[in-house]
Amino acid sequence: MDYLEKVLEKLKEWARRLIETLLGPEAEPEPEPIPIPVDDRQRRYQ
């Protein structure tokens, strides 16, 4: 059974590589920007 799992994993890997070669790599989601806190209190009192 372990042998079959290894064969299936290899087939999945080959299929993934073939698809990447034909269609290009999978699109990765763009990273979300990190919000930067702004201390606005000093500007209000001036």
PDB file of N, CA, C and O in Angstrom:
ATOM      1  N   MET A   1       0.827  -1.191   0.000  1.00  0.00           N
ATOM      2  CA  MET A   1       0.000   0.000   0.000  1.00  0.00           C
ATOM      3  C   MET A   1       0.873   1.256   0.000  1.00  0.00           C
ATOM      4  O   MET A   1       0.552   2.244  -0.661  1.00  0.00           O
ATOM      5  N   ASP A   2       1.960   1.209   0.735  1.00  0.00           N
ATOM      6  CA  ASP A   2       2.866   2.354   0.785  1.00  0.00           C
ATOM      7  C   ASP A   2       3.455   2.629  -0.600  1.00  0.00           C
ATOM      8  O   ASP A   2       3.666   3.782  -0.975  1.00  0.00           O
ATOM      9  N   TYR A   3       3.714   1.570  -1.347  1.00  0.00           N
ATOM     10  CA  TYR A   3       4.253   1.711  -2.694  1.00  0.00           C
ATOM     11  C   TYR A   3       3.275   2.459  -3.598  1.00  0.00           C
ATOM     12  O   TYR A   3       3.673   3.333  -4.368  1.00  0.00           O
ATOM     13  N   LEU A   4       1.993   2.109  -3.497  1.00  0.00           N
ATOM     14  CA  LEU A   4       0.976   2.771  -4.312  1.00  0.00           C
ATOM     15  C   LEU A   4       0.873   4.259  -3.978  1.00  0.00           C
ATOM     16  O   LEU A   4       0.707   5.087  -4.874  1.00  0.00           O
ATOM     17  N   GLU A   5       0.971   4.595  -2.708  1.00  0.00           N
ATOM     18  CA  GLU A   5       0.908   6.001  -2.299  1.00  0.00           C
ATOM     19  C   GLU A   5       2.083   6.779  -2.885  1.00  0.00           C
ATOM     20  O   GLU A   5       1.916   7.914  -3.333  1.00  0.00           O
ATOM     21  N   LYS A   6       3.271   6.172  -2.882  1.00  0.00           N
ATOM     22  CA  LYS A   6       4.441   6.834  -3.455  1.00  0.00           C
ATOM     23  C   LYS A   6       4.272   7.041  -4.961  1.00  0.00           C
ATOM     24  O   LYS A   6       4.626   8.093  -5.493  1.00  0.00           O
ATOM     25  N   VAL A   7       3.733   6.037  -5.635  1.00  0.00           N
ATOM     26  CA  VAL A   7       3.509   6.144  -7.079  1.00  0.00           C
ATOM     27  C   VAL A   7       2.493   7.247  -7.369  1.00  0.00           C
ATOM     28  O   VAL A   7       2.687   8.040  -8.290  1.00  0.00           O
ATOM     29  N   LEU A   8       1.422   7.303  -6.598  1.00  0.00           N
ATOM     30  CA  LEU A   8       0.418   8.341  -6.796  1.00  0.00           C
ATOM     31  C   LEU A   8       0.991   9.743  -6.543  1.00  0.00           C
ATOM     32  O   LEU A   8       0.671  10.686  -7.268  1.00  0.00           O
ATOM     33  N   GLU A   9       1.826   9.875  -5.529  1.00  0.00           N
ATOM     34  CA  GLU A   9       2.452  11.172  -5.257  1.00  0.00           C
ATOM     35  C   GLU A   9       3.349  11.589  -6.422  1.00  0.00           C
ATOM     36  O   GLU A   9       3.367  12.758  -6.807  1.00  0.00           O
ATOM     37  N   LYS A  10       4.089  10.639  -6.978  1.00  0.00           N
ATOM     38  CA  LYS A  10       4.955  10.945  -8.122  1.00  0.00           C
ATOM     39  C   LYS A  10       4.114  11.373  -9.319  1.00  0.00           C
ATOM     40  O   LYS A  10       4.455  12.332 -10.012  1.00  0.00           O
ATOM     41  N   LEU A  11       3.012  10.659  -9.562  1.00  0.00           N
ATOM     42  CA  LEU A  11       2.144  11.016 -10.683  1.00  0.00           C
ATOM     43  C   LEU A  11       1.555  12.415 -10.501  1.00  0.00           C
ATOM     44  O   LEU A  11       1.467  13.182 -11.459  1.00  0.00           O
ATOM     45  N   LYS A  12       1.154  12.744  -9.274  1.00  0.00           N
ATOM     46  CA  LYS A  12       0.623  14.083  -9.002  1.00  0.00           C
ATOM     47  C   LYS A  12       1.686  15.136  -9.272  1.00  0.00           C
ATOM     48  O   LYS A  12       1.397  16.174  -9.867  1.00  0.00           O
ATOM     49  N   GLU A  13       2.910  14.875  -8.837  1.00  0.00           N
ATOM     50  CA  GLU A  13       4.002  15.820  -9.046  1.00  0.00           C
ATOM     51  C   GLU A  13       4.282  16.011 -10.534  1.00  0.00           C
ATOM     52  O   GLU A  13       4.456  17.143 -10.986  1.00  0.00           O
ATOM     53  N   TRP A  14       4.327  14.935 -11.295  1.00  0.00           N
ATOM     54  CA  TRP A  14       4.566  15.028 -12.734  1.00  0.00           C
ATOM     55  C   TRP A  14       3.431  15.784 -13.424  1.00  0.00           C
ATOM     56  O   TRP A  14       3.676  16.600 -14.313  1.00  0.00           O
ATOM     57  N   ALA A  15       2.199  15.514 -13.018  1.00  0.00           N
ATOM     58  CA  ALA A  15       1.054  16.207 -13.616  1.00  0.00           C
ATOM     59  C   ALA A  15       1.132  17.704 -13.308  1.00  0.00           C
ATOM     60  O   ALA A  15       0.866  18.534 -14.177  1.00  0.00           O
ATOM     61  N   ARG A  16       1.498  18.047 -12.066  1.00  0.00           N
ATOM     62  CA  ARG A  16       1.615  19.457 -11.689  1.00  0.00           C
ATOM     63  C   ARG A  16       2.692  20.149 -12.527  1.00  0.00           C
ATOM     64  O   ARG A  16       2.495  21.266 -13.006  1.00  0.00           O
ATOM     65  N   ARG A  17       3.828  19.475 -12.698  1.00  0.00           N
ATOM     66  CA  ARG A  17       4.921  20.046 -13.501  1.00  0.00           C
ATOM     67  C   ARG A  17       4.509  20.219 -14.952  1.00  0.00           C
ATOM     68  O   ARG A  17       4.834  21.228 -15.579  1.00  0.00           O
ATOM     69  N   LEU A  18       3.787  19.230 -15.491  1.00  0.00           N
ATOM     70  CA  LEU A  18       3.327  19.306 -16.874  1.00  0.00           C
ATOM     71  C   LEU A  18       2.369  20.474 -17.057  1.00  0.00           C
ATOM     72  O   LEU A  18       2.482  21.224 -18.026  1.00  0.00           O
ATOM     73  N   ILE A  19       1.438  20.632 -16.145  1.00  0.00           N
ATOM     74  CA  ILE A  19       0.481  21.736 -16.221  1.00  0.00           C
ATOM     75  C   ILE A  19       1.200  23.073 -16.093  1.00  0.00           C
ATOM     76  O   ILE A  19       0.880  24.011 -16.823  1.00  0.00           O
ATOM     77  N   GLU A  20       2.166  23.181 -15.179  1.00  0.00           N
ATOM     78  CA  GLU A  20       2.938  24.415 -15.041  1.00  0.00           C
ATOM     79  C   GLU A  20       3.704  24.727 -16.320  1.00  0.00           C
ATOM     80  O   GLU A  20       3.802  25.886 -16.724  1.00  0.00           O
ATOM     81  N   THR A  21       4.238  23.708 -16.945  1.00  0.00           N
ATOM     82  CA  THR A  21       4.995  23.917 -18.176  1.00  0.00           C
ATOM     83  C   THR A  21       4.087  24.403 -19.296  1.00  0.00           C
ATOM     84  O   THR A  21       4.460  25.289 -20.065  1.00  0.00           O
ATOM     85  N   LEU A  22       2.898  23.823 -19.386  1.00  0.00           N
ATOM     86  CA  LEU A  22       1.989  24.179 -20.465  1.00  0.00           C
ATOM     87  C   LEU A  22       1.277  25.504 -20.215  1.00  0.00           C
ATOM     88  O   LEU A  22       1.118  26.301 -21.140  1.00  0.00           O
ATOM     89  N   LEU A  23       0.853  25.747 -18.995  1.00  0.00           N
ATOM     90  CA  LEU A  23       0.027  26.915 -18.691  1.00  0.00           C
ATOM     91  C   LEU A  23       0.737  27.997 -17.904  1.00  0.00           C
ATOM     92  O   LEU A  23       0.196  29.089 -17.736  1.00  0.00           O
ATOM     93  N   GLY A  24       1.920  27.722 -17.425  1.00  0.00           N
ATOM     94  CA  GLY A  24       2.631  28.677 -16.585  1.00  0.00           C
ATOM     95  C   GLY A  24       2.397  28.340 -15.124  1.00  0.00           C
ATOM     96  O   GLY A  24       1.522  27.537 -14.801  1.00  0.00           O
ATOM     97  N   PRO A  25       3.175  28.949 -14.241  1.00  0.00           N
ATOM     98  CA  PRO A  25       3.027  28.635 -12.807  1.00  0.00           C
ATOM     99  C   PRO A  25       1.701  29.152 -12.257  1.00  0.00           C
ATOM    100  O   PRO A  25       1.088  30.062 -12.815  1.00  0.00           O
ATOM    101  N   GLU A  26       1.279  28.550 -11.156  1.00  0.00           N
ATOM    102  CA  GLU A  26       0.032  28.972 -10.516  1.00  0.00           C
ATOM    103  C   GLU A  26       0.166  30.408 -10.047  1.00  0.00           C
ATOM    104  O   GLU A  26       1.222  30.825  -9.570  1.00  0.00           O
ATOM    105  N   ALA A  27      -0.902  31.147 -10.188  1.00  0.00           N
ATOM    106  CA  ALA A  27      -0.885  32.539  -9.728  1.00  0.00           C
ATOM    107  C   ALA A  27      -0.917  32.558  -8.209  1.00  0.00           C
ATOM    108  O   ALA A  27      -1.781  31.949  -7.578  1.00  0.00           O
ATOM    109  N   GLU A  28       0.050  33.274  -7.636  1.00  0.00           N
ATOM    110  CA  GLU A  28       0.091  33.378  -6.181  1.00  0.00           C
ATOM    111  C   GLU A  28      -0.672  34.622  -5.759  1.00  0.00           C
ATOM    112  O   GLU A  28      -0.565  35.662  -6.410  1.00  0.00           O
ATOM    113  N   PRO A  29      -1.433  34.535  -4.692  1.00  0.00           N
ATOM    114  CA  PRO A  29      -2.165  35.722  -4.250  1.00  0.00           C
ATOM    115  C   PRO A  29      -1.204  36.818  -3.804  1.00  0.00           C
ATOM    116  O   PRO A  29      -0.151  36.548  -3.227  1.00  0.00           O
ATOM    117  N   GLU A  30      -1.593  38.061  -4.086  1.00  0.00           N
ATOM    118  CA  GLU A  30      -0.744  39.175  -3.669  1.00  0.00           C
ATOM    119  C   GLU A  30      -0.806  39.313  -2.161  1.00  0.00           C
ATOM    120  O   GLU A  30      -1.871  39.163  -1.561  1.00  0.00           O
ATOM    121  N   PRO A  31       0.335  39.598  -1.547  1.00  0.00           N
ATOM    122  CA  PRO A  31       0.306  39.756  -0.083  1.00  0.00           C
ATOM    123  C   PRO A  31      -0.497  40.992   0.297  1.00  0.00           C
ATOM    124  O   PRO A  31      -0.444  42.017  -0.383  1.00  0.00           O
ATOM    125  N   GLU A  32      -1.246  40.878   1.399  1.00  0.00           N
ATOM    126  CA  GLU A  32      -2.047  42.004   1.860  1.00  0.00           C
ATOM    127  C   GLU A  32      -1.128  43.033   2.508  1.00  0.00           C
ATOM    128  O   GLU A  32      -0.207  42.665   3.238  1.00  0.00           O
ATOM    129  N   PRO A  33      -1.366  44.312   2.252  1.00  0.00           N
ATOM    130  CA  PRO A  33      -0.529  45.330   2.886  1.00  0.00           C
ATOM    131  C   PRO A  33      -0.735  45.350   4.391  1.00  0.00           C
ATOM    132  O   PRO A  33      -1.840  45.115   4.881  1.00  0.00           O
ATOM    133  N   ILE A  34       0.322  45.629   5.109  1.00  0.00           N
ATOM    134  CA  ILE A  34       0.261  45.670   6.566  1.00  0.00           C
ATOM    135  C   ILE A  34      -0.118  47.091   6.978  1.00  0.00           C
ATOM    136  O   ILE A  34       0.572  48.043   6.614  1.00  0.00           O
ATOM    137  N   PRO A  35      -1.204  47.243   7.733  1.00  0.00           N
ATOM    138  CA  PRO A  35      -1.583  48.594   8.157  1.00  0.00           C
ATOM    139  C   PRO A  35      -0.557  49.164   9.132  1.00  0.00           C
ATOM    140  O   PRO A  35      -0.103  48.477  10.047  1.00  0.00           O
ATOM    141  N   ILE A  36      -0.203  50.416   8.922  1.00  0.00           N
ATOM    142  CA  ILE A  36       0.775  51.084   9.781  1.00  0.00           C
ATOM    143  C   ILE A  36       0.022  52.102  10.627  1.00  0.00           C
ATOM    144  O   ILE A  36      -0.585  53.025  10.084  1.00  0.00           O
ATOM    145  N   PRO A  37       0.050  51.948  11.948  1.00  0.00           N
ATOM    146  CA  PRO A  37      -0.663  52.908  12.792  1.00  0.00           C
ATOM    147  C   PRO A  37       0.008  54.282  12.738  1.00  0.00           C
ATOM    148  O   PRO A  37       1.235  54.388  12.730  1.00  0.00           O
ATOM    149  N   VAL A  38      -0.810  55.319  12.701  1.00  0.00           N
ATOM    150  CA  VAL A  38      -0.300  56.682  12.645  1.00  0.00           C
ATOM    151  C   VAL A  38      -0.767  57.411  13.891  1.00  0.00           C
ATOM    152  O   VAL A  38      -1.958  57.434  14.204  1.00  0.00           O
ATOM    153  N   ASP A  39       0.180  58.004  14.595  1.00  0.00           N
ATOM    154  CA  ASP A  39      -0.166  58.781  15.786  1.00  0.00           C
ATOM    155  C   ASP A  39      -0.466  60.206  15.329  1.00  0.00           C
ATOM    156  O   ASP A  39       0.448  60.977  15.034  1.00  0.00           O
ATOM    157  N   ASP A  40      -1.740  60.544  15.273  1.00  0.00           N
ATOM    158  CA  ASP A  40      -2.189  61.816  14.737  1.00  0.00           C
ATOM    159  C   ASP A  40      -2.465  62.837  15.841  1.00  0.00           C
ATOM    160  O   ASP A  40      -2.844  63.971  15.547  1.00  0.00           O
ATOM    161  N   ARG A  41      -2.283  62.460  17.086  1.00  0.00           N
ATOM    162  CA  ARG A  41      -2.664  63.332  18.191  1.00  0.00           C
ATOM    163  C   ARG A  41      -1.831  64.617  18.257  1.00  0.00           C
ATOM    164  O   ARG A  41      -2.371  65.672  18.587  1.00  0.00           O
ATOM    165  N   GLN A  42      -0.537  64.553  17.952  1.00  0.00           N
ATOM    166  CA  GLN A  42       0.324  65.733  18.075  1.00  0.00           C
ATOM    167  C   GLN A  42      -0.052  66.792  17.025  1.00  0.00           C
ATOM    168  O   GLN A  42       0.045  67.985  17.313  1.00  0.00           O
ATOM    169  N   ARG A  43      -0.455  66.411  15.880  1.00  0.00           N
ATOM    170  CA  ARG A  43      -0.775  67.361  14.818  1.00  0.00           C
ATOM    171  C   ARG A  43      -2.067  68.129  15.109  1.00  0.00           C
ATOM    172  O   ARG A  43      -2.206  69.274  14.679  1.00  0.00           O
ATOM    173  N   ARG A  44      -2.999  67.533  15.819  1.00  0.00           N
ATOM    174  CA  ARG A  44      -4.280  68.188  16.098  1.00  0.00           C
ATOM    175  C   ARG A  44      -4.117  69.377  17.030  1.00  0.00           C
ATOM    176  O   ARG A  44      -4.853  70.357  16.912  1.00  0.00           O
ATOM    177  N   TYR A  45      -3.177  69.310  17.941  1.00  0.00           N
ATOM    178  CA  TYR A  45      -3.063  70.351  18.971  1.00  0.00           C
ATOM    179  C   TYR A  45      -2.159  71.509  18.542  1.00  0.00           C
ATOM    180  O   TYR A  45      -2.064  72.505  19.258  1.00  0.00           O
ATOM    181  N   GLN A  46      -1.511  71.400  17.419  1.00  0.00           N
ATOM    182  CA  GLN A  46      -0.595  72.481  17.006  1.00  0.00           C
ATOM    183  C   GLN A  46      -1.302  73.518  16.184  1.00  0.00           C
ATOM    184  O   GLN A  46      -0.685  74.493  15.756  1.00  0.00           O
TER     185      GLN A  46
END
